[in-house]
Amino acid sequence: MRDVLDEVERRWQAEESVGLGTVVATFRSAPRPAGAAMLVTGEGSVVGSVSGGCVEGAVYERATGVLDGEQPGLQRYGVSDDDAFAVGLTCGGILDVFVERIDRRSFPELAELTGSVRAGDPVATVTIVEHPDSGIVGAHLLVWNDRARGGLGSARLEEAVIDDARGLLASGRSGVLEYGPEGQRRGAGMRVFVNSFEPRPRMLVFGAIDFAAAMARIGSFLGYRVTVCDARPVFATRSRFPEVDEVVTDWPHRYLASEVEAGRLDERSAVMVLTHDPKFDVPVLEVALRQPLAYVGAMGSRRTHDDRLRRLRQSGVTETELAALASPIGLDLGARTPEETAVSIAAELIALRWGGRGARLSETEGPIHHEA
């Protein structure tokens, strides 16, 4: 929806109605991701795209229908459908598209959404796309890290959705969540679409080793945009790290400094230094520990850790800056393999993000979910 948001707001401010089709889920080789949107105006003009041309005609008909008073609804388009070729989806993918009417009555909080997006304030929209009661299909809720606006018709539902939406928002992901009609977590029958207006956070993994490959996989799984960096071109190859977003051959400290200078890191970014080689890890940690990052961790034994601290102090890193270093890296899970170690690092990262204690839930009391 981000690519059509300005036009939606312009029409909303002019007290016009638009039909909006939003991709809420994709399967196989679908051409556009969840969140892609297309709007149809009252005079019949079109802005945006849900499929790069494949099913726009069908979505156009649905959008003009909701403008004429039809109920909002969810439609699946794919080659498994009898009319797939009629609507033009021949690429082999499947799209779930939700079509609704947007105006001041149906979405009174829209101006707050657009204001937050322009200000760079992370916000997610929650929309009921399927429910046994068709009267609340299309209800909206705006969710920020510290507040929520709008309503979904049930306090129990809103409580569950807000927790889950904040989890998706923190990772910059959009997706469909399923609940029971009253918000039961193990129920079925109601689906909501969470559209996060936040880019994926960065994860920079330094050291092209087997532990880095495992860390990169779990980082991607958690929703990070993952970069693996190593100064040795024989190790920093796309064939060794096929699942990451970027593989960079450069000295770690030089690459990190360039990303900082370019403004491509923020307070959600995570840096993992897995080289356990002083000539690589000390210079990159000097840069990392002086930035307002979410997480800076370094792998190595306790002896390596002590030697690393000594070298960092000699380089002028302060005690306050050193306090931000997670080393030895990860939670105490007894991990041994690269995959287990990656889980322990990811667990520490999640615990720090949400204020978890890393204890077994069966041995604790109180709320399971923590405030960030």
Secondary structure, DSSP 8 states (H G I E B T S, - for coil): -GGGHHHHHHHHHTT--EEEEEEEEEESS-SS-TT-EEEEETTS-EEE-SSTTSSHHHHHHHHHHHHTT---EEEEEETTSTTHHHHT--SS-EEEEEEEEESTTT-TTHHHHHHHHHHT--EEEEEEEE-SSGGGTT-EEEEESS-EEE--S-HHHHHHHHHHHHHHHHTT--EEEEE-TT--TT--SEEEEEEEES---EEEEES-SHHHHHHHHHHHHTT-EEEEEES-TTTS-TTT-TTSSEEEES-HHHHHHHHHHTT---TT-EEEE----HHHHHHHHHHHTTS--SEEEE---HHHHHHHHHHHHHTT--HHHHTTEE-S-S-SS---SHHHHHHHHHHHHHHHHHT-----GGG--S-SS---
